[in-house]
Amino acid sequence: MRTVYLGTSEFAATVLDRLATSPHRPQLVVTRPDAPRGRGRKLAAPPVAATAQLLGIEVFQPEDVNSEAARQRIAALEPETIAICAYGALIKEPLLSEHQMLNVHPSLLPRWRGAAPVERAIEAGDEETGVSIMRPTAELDTGPVGLQGAEAIRPDDTYGSLAPRLAALGGELLVEALDLAPSFREQPDTGATYAEKIQPEDRLLDPDLGADRLERRVRALTPHIGAYVELPWDERLGVTRAALASGGEGPAAGQLAASDGRLLYGAAKGALELLEVHPAGKRPMDAEAWIRGYGERLVG
């Protein structure tokens, strides 16, 4: 089947890698323009562009995939299907209706429609998530679903461990959908939830939340976004690994305390033990190493 692939992220690159080994290898990969990345803010290609180049597939990086020029470039290839995964921009009319499209969405729709389904599933404490192959529509992630596959969320899963498993599953399901052309069914509204984009305030380990939710937030945002606590001296401390504190009461909500070599953060319900932290401008380190440098400035 003649295909064109739209994707941008590392997740989408994994799906592309699988698609390229199938009989549906894309004739063209469309991705976002190069953008500043990393500490140096140097221009870098999206992961999908790098993967496509390694695979020897032509790459197209329009400023706007919905523009007439971009639509003409895609249409000239006469694709039978456009496959989409984590492209990072809305597909609008008339492009949306000009081709048959399949979208790889990492959740069991209608749960977690939206931009951050993997993170929101972990933070919510879901025991299971998965991947849906759906037809995109003008309304975000509400289109009919053709295939779904489930994936358990393990108690210690981070985004970094769960997302690759979902990407591998997504690649298999996409190829299966192209092979078998399954029937598609409309999504029910019952059970629909929305995975809003991660905002700056979502990174804060808000002491008003329970320690169990804060522990899940750390896992949901590791390693790609990062959670943090506010230090008493107006500095942020990144948190890359945490666990529910055991052994009695911790510090008051919002306070950070060093106690018997452990770094504890108080929440409205319980306390969080910070196991690995990421000070600004430094590499991540275990809590004990951080305490040796900063512990005297804390309570406890």
N, C-alpha and C positions, 0 to 999 in steps of 0.2 A: 504494500500500500504506500502511495506517495504521501509523505508527511512533511510538515514544517513544525519545528519545536520552538516554543516560547518559554524562556526560563532565565533565572538570574542567579539564585542563591546556591550555596554548597549543596543543600538538599536537592535542588533542581539539577545540579550537575551529576549527582548520583543516579537520578532517574534517567537523565540523558545517556549516561554511560551504558545503562541496560538497554535502552531503546535502540542505541546504535548497533548492538550485537544481534538485533532481531531482523526479520525481513522488512521491518518498517523503518529502517535507518533514515533519519531526516535528510532531506535535500538541502535544507537551510536551517540554521539556528539563529533565532532572533533574541537578542538580549539587550539590557540597558547599557547606556553609554558608560565609558570608564568614569570612575569617581574617586575623589580623595579618600585614602584609607590609611589606617594605622597612625602611630604617633607622629610620623613625619608628614602626614597628610599628602602623600604623593599619589598621583593618578595611578590607578590600578584597574585592570580588567576584571569584570565580574567572574566568579568561579565558572559559570557556564561557558563564557567565552574561552577561558583557558582550556577547559575540557574539550570543547568543540575543536579547537585548534590542534590539540593532541590527537583527536580522532580524524583529523583531516576533513572536517565538515565546514563549509562556508559559514562565516559569521556576519551578521547584519546588526548594527547597533543604532537604530534610529532614535532621535530625540523624542519622537511621538509615534508609537506603533499605529495609532489611529489616523495618522495623516494620510493624505491621498497618495503621496509618493511611497510611503511604506506599504500601503494596501496594494498598490500596483506591483511593487517588488514581490510581494507574497503571491499575488494572483497569477503572476507570470509563470510560476512554477506549477500551477494547476494542482495544488495539493488536494488529496481526497479527505484528509483530516489534518487539523492543526491541534497538536498536543500542547497543553499549557501546564506549567508547574512553577509556582512561586515566581511569577514574572515581576511582580512588584509595581504594577500599574494597571489601572482598569482597562479592560477591553470594551470598547464602546461601539455603538452603531455608527456606520453600517458594517464595519468589519465583523461585528459579532454575528451577523446574519449572512455574511458572504460565504462562509465555509462551515463545514461540519467541524465541531470542536469537542475535545475531551479535556477536562481539567482534573489534575491530580491534587486532591485536597487531603491533608493529614489529620483527619478526624472521622468519626463515625457520624456523618450528617444524619439528622439536623443538629446534633450536638456540636458546638464550637464552630459555627460559621464565623468567618472573619480572619483577621490578619495574624493572630498569634495562637493558633489552636493547640500546638504542642505545649507551649508555656502555660496556657490557661488550664489545660487538662492536668498537668502535674501539680500546679498550685492549688487546684480545687480538690485534690486528693482522689481523683478518679482512679479506679483500679484497672481500667481498660480504655484504650483508644483505638485508633486504626487509620485506615486510608479509604477514601471514597473516590471513585471515578465517576464524574458527573458532567453534565452538559452545562456550560456557563450561560448565565442569563444576565440581563441588565441589573437585577437585584443581586447583591453579593451572596454567593454560595447557596442560592436557593433553588438551583436548577435540578432537573431530574437525575436520579442516581442509577447507574448501570451495574456497578460492582462495588463490593466492600470487603475489606479484610480486617480482622481484629488483631490487636497486639496488646499484651498485658503490660501494664506499667508496674515495674518492680519497685519495692519500697525504697531502694537506693538510687533509682534512676534520676539522672540529671537530663537537661536538654541534650547535652553532649553525648549521652549514651542512648537515649531514646530516639532522637531524630534520625541517626543513621539506620536504625532498624526500620523505621517507618519509610525512609527513602528507598531502602531495598525492597520493601513490600510494595511501595508505590510503583517502582519500575516494573515489577512482575505483574501487577494488576493492570498497568497501562498496556503492556504487551498483550496480556490476555484479552483485554477489551478490544484491541485492534485485530487480534486473531479471530475472535468469536462473535463480534458485533452483538453483544447482549441487548436485551430489551431494557428500556429505561423507565423508571417509575417516579412519579412526582413525590417530593419529600412531604411528610406530614408536618404540620405546624407544632403538634404536640412534641414536647421535649426539645424544642429549639432553644439553643443558647448562643451567645455571641462572644467571640474571642477578640476583644478590643485590642488594638495595637498597644504594645508596651510603651507607656509614657514615662517621662523622667521620675514622676512621683511613685510609679510602680516599683522602682528599684529600691526605695527606702524600706528598711526593716522597721516598719511602723510599730512602736511599742504598744499601741492600742490594740493590736491584733494578738491573737493567741500564739504561743510559742510554736505550736504544731503547724500553723499556717506559715509562720516565718521560716521554719525549716524547709517547708515545701517551696516557698518563694526562692530561697537560695538555690535549691536544686533546679527550679524552673528557669533560672536566669544564668546558670553556669554551663559553659564558660563564655558564651557569646555576648552577653549584655552585662551581667554582674549586679549583685545586690550590695548594699552598703549600710553601715550604721553611722550616725552622727557622733563624733567624739566631743567631749566636753570643751575642747579647745578649738572648736569651729573647724574641724577637719573631717573629711570622710574617710572611713576605713572600709575597703572592699571586703566582702565575705564570700569565700569560694567553697567552703565546706563547713557544715554545722550539724548539730544533733540536739535533740531534746535533752536538757540537763537532767541529771539524776541526782539523788542524794539530798533531798530537802529543798528548802526555799532558796531562790536566787536573789539578786539585787532587785531594787524597786524598778518598776516599769520605766524603760528608757535609760537606765543606768548600766554602765559597763564596769565589771569588777574582776580583778585578778584574785583568785582564791585557790591556794594549794596547787599552783601551776596551771590552773584552768582559767579560761577567759569566758566569763558568763555575761549574758545580756538579758536584762529583765524585760518581761512582756506582761500584758494585762493578765494573761493566764499562763503561769509557768515561766520558765527561763530557757534560753537557748545557749548551748555551749558552742562557741566559735572555735572550730578545729583548725581551720586554715584561713588566713586573712591576706589582704593585698593592699599594703600601704601605698599611698599616692607616690608615683615615680619609682617604685621598687618592684621587685619580683614577689610573687606570692610566697608566704612563709607560714610555718606552723605557728600556732598560737603561743607556744612556749617561747619561741624565739622572739616574737613580737613583745611579749611580756617583759623579757629581759631588757628591752630597750625603752619601753613606755610604761611598764607596770606601776612605777612609783607615782605616776600621775593619775592613777585610778583609785576608786574606793575599794575597800576590802583588803 
